[in-house]
Every structure is written in structure tokens, then in C-alpha cells.
Amino acid sequence: MNALKEHISFQASALSLRSARNNMLASNIANAATPGYKARDLDFDREMAAKAGDSPVRMTASRHVNSLTGVGADRVQYRQPLNPSLDGNTVEMSVEQMEFSENSVRYMSTLEFLNKRVSGLMSAIRGE
């Protein structure tokens, strides 16, 4: 049974993280007009590395830009705006929409990979 769990656990973890990130990005978009709202996000690569037991992703050059700062207890990070607003809201619709779209496509890809793994297991169980 552990072998079956290990066979699909990576894709299942990725799917769970993608879903949580989609919810967070959707919340950012919904609060685009809320004064003082801080745009939140998850560093997907860092979270997957943590789940896999690897070290966190590191910037390898001083010119690399890290647009997420501060890690809370729940590993949520806050996005630094490119164009800060006067009301303190850090949501930039173009950035949030792009991140949401990209994450949604990756969610669907991850779901497809997971479905293929389950289908492969079902074929093996049936002896096909």
C-alpha cells in the first residue's frame, strides 16, 4: 500500500499546493479595492522542496529579483508591489491575473498527471 501512496504522493501534494495558491490569488483579486490589503502568495517551489525534504530554493545571483518578502507562521509571503498605491493596497491586478492564470494552467496539468498515474495503476491492477 505504501508503494501506491508513494507513486501518487508527489502529484497529490503538488495539486494540494496549487489549489491553496489558487485560493490565495483569488482572494487577492477579490480584495483589489480594499484599502490596506496586502497581496499574499505562496512560493510553490519552496513549498514543494519543503514537502520533499530538500533545502529551499535559493537565488544564485545577486541580480535575481525576489518579489515575495516575509514568511509568516503559515509560510505565506506578501508580494512587494511594483507600483505602490496610496491606500496601502499592494494588489496589482495585472500581476495577480497573470499569476492566477499560470497557476490554473499548472493546476490542470498536475491534475492530468495525477489522472495518468491513477490510470496506469488501474491498468496494472487489471493486468492490461
Secondary structure, DSSP 8 states (H G I E B T S, - for coil): -HHHHHHHHHHHHHHHHHHHHHHHHHHHHHTTTSTT---EE--HHHHHHHHHT-------STT----EEEE-TT--EEE--SS--TTS----HHHHHHHHHHHHHHHHHHHHHHHHHHHHHHHHHHT-
